[in-house]
Structures are given as C-alpha cells and as structure tokens.
Amino acid sequence: KPEHMTHLRGRVLVEKTHPRIAFRGAVDSLEAELLLCILKLPELAAPLGEILDLARMMIRCDVMEEPLENKTLCGLTEAEQRQHSHFPKAHYGIPHFMPQSTDGEKILYLNKVRCAARQTELAAVRAFVSPEGVVTRPDILRAMNRMSSMLYILMIRLKADQNR
C-alpha cells in the first residue's frame, strides 16, 4: 500500500487524512490523556477507566462496523447523566463553574481530559455527519457527548468535595 494510505477496515484502503482515520487518531490522543489522568488521579481510576474503556470500544465498533451499546456510564443512565450535568446544584450542592487555577491540579487535569474529549467529539462529527447533515453513527456521537459530560460531572464532584 502507498505510504499515504491506511486500512479503514479489512482490505478497504483510504487516505490517512480520511475523517474516520482522523477520528481514530483523536481517540488515540484522548486515550493518552485519560491514561495520564488516571496516573495523576488514582482515586478516580474506576470512573476514568470506564471512560477509557468506552473510548476503546468506540474504535472497535467503528472498525468492526458494529453498534455501540448505550449503557450506563459511571453508574448513570443517559437521562440521569443529563440531569447531573445540567443541574449540579441540585445533585452536588454547587452551581456550574468555570475552572480556575485555584481549583487545584486534580480539577485542572480533569478539565484537560474533558477538553480532549470535546476535540475528539468534533472529529467524530466530521467523520460521521455528511455535509448534508446525514448522521451515520449516532451511537458514537451520543457516546462522545456523554463522555465529555461525565468528565464535567467528575469535575463537579471534586469541586463539591473541596467545598465540604
């Protein structure tokens, strides 16, 4: 195969700039950020590990062209997660917040990985939404949104713990 080509699946070759290949690269970078975050925040290894597993499952489902199951994430259903991320005051006793350097290293590490998840979500949109707006992988797009929201919830939980 030419150096500028890579396997999309099986024997199907595409340019390395193909949006699905770019998405896979973004997931690789997100995984690296998650692993560093787990290293820095061992007390959050379980939820961060679950988010890491979801990232890896997205790649598998993309490559194998299998559906991605919509399961609970860190113990929350999609609806519960939406409630927690949209109404943190009701669930954690603190309002929405913008991270500050005074929030400490842990929240800032989570924010960094949340930003990586948002960038990966944009790569997913480029890969799975046609110029006409046709969505080919709503399961992956939904999972990406849930991932960044869950990382925000973890930030809120840490901030609430700090305020206690």
N, C-alpha and C positions, 0 to 999 in steps of 0.2 A: 504494500500500500504506500502511496505517496506520503511524505512527512507531514503534509498539511491536512491529512485525513485521519479519522479515527472511527472506531466502531460505535454506532448508535445502539445496535442490538444485533446479535447473530452476525451475519455477514453484511449487514447494511452499513455502508461507509458514508460519512458526512464530513464536511469541513469542520475543523476544530473550533471554528467560530459559530457553529450552529447553536441556536438558542438553548436547545436541550443539553448540549455539552457544556455551555456556559453555566447553565443552572446546576449541573452536576459539580462543576468546579466551585461554584458558590457554596454548595452544600459541603464540599470538602473543607473550604475555609471556615465555614460555620462549625463543623466538627472540631477543627483545630482550636477554635475559640472556646468551645464547650469543654474540651479536654483541659485546657489551661484554667478555665474557671473552676472545674472540679478539683484540680490540683490546689488552687488557691482557697477554695471554699469547701473543704471536706465535709462540713456539716450539712451541705446541700448536695452531696454526692448522689443521693437517691433521686430527687426530682430532676437534677441536671442530667443524670444518667438516663432517666426515662425520656427526656427531651432529645438526648443524643441518640437513643435507640430509634426514636421517631424519625430523626434526620436520616439515619442509615436505612430505615425501612422505606422512606420516600425514594431513595436512589434505587433500591431493589425493585420497588413497584414500577418505577419509570423504566428501568432496563428490561424487566420481565413483562412489562405492559399488563400488570395486574392491578386490581383496585386496592386502594389503601383503606383499611378499615377505620371507621370513625369511632374510636374507643374513648374511654376516659383518659385524661392526661393529668398526671399527678393527683389522682383521686377525684377530679372534677369532670363532669359531663360538659359538652359544648355549651349548653344553656347555663349551667352553674358557673362556668368559667366566664361567660359574658357578664353575668351578674357581679361576680367578684371584681372583674377588671373595670366595669363601668361604675360601680358603686362601692369603692373601697372604704368609705366612711362607715357604711352600714355593716360591712363584713370585718373590717380590721381597725375601725376607730380612727382612721386618718384619711384626709382628703387626697385627691390626686396631687402629685408633686412633680417638680422638675428636679432631677438630680443636681446636687451641688457638691463641690469638693469637700465641704464639711460633713457630708453624709458618710464619708469613710470609704475605705478601699473595697469592702465587700459589695456595697451597693454599686460602686463605680465599675467593678468587674462585671456584675450582672448587667448593668446598663450597656457596657461594651458588647457583650454577647447578644443582648437584645437588639442592638443596632445591626450587628452582623446578621441576625435573623431577619430583620427588616430588609436589608440589602438582598438577602437570598430570596425573600418573598418577591421583590421586584424582578429578579432573574426568573423566578417561576412564572410570573405574569408574562414576561417576554417569551418564555418557552411554550406556555400553554394557553395563550389567548391570541387568536388570529387578529390581523389588522381590522377585520370586520367585526370583531368582538365575540367570536365563537370560542367558547371555553372548552378545551379538550380534556383537561384534568381538574375538574372542580374539587376532587378529593384532595389533591396535592395542594391546591391553592388554599383550601379551607384549613388543612393541617399547618401550612406555613403561618397563616394568620393566628391560629391557636397557639403555635409555638412562641411567637413574639409576645402575645398576650400573657401566656403563662410565665414568661420571663419577667414581664412587668409585675405580675402578681407576686412573684418571688421577691422582687424589689420592695413592693409594698409591705409584704410580711416582715422583711428585715427592718424596714424603717419603723414599722409599728413596734417591733421588739425593742428597737433602740429607744423609742419614746416611753417605754414602760419603766 
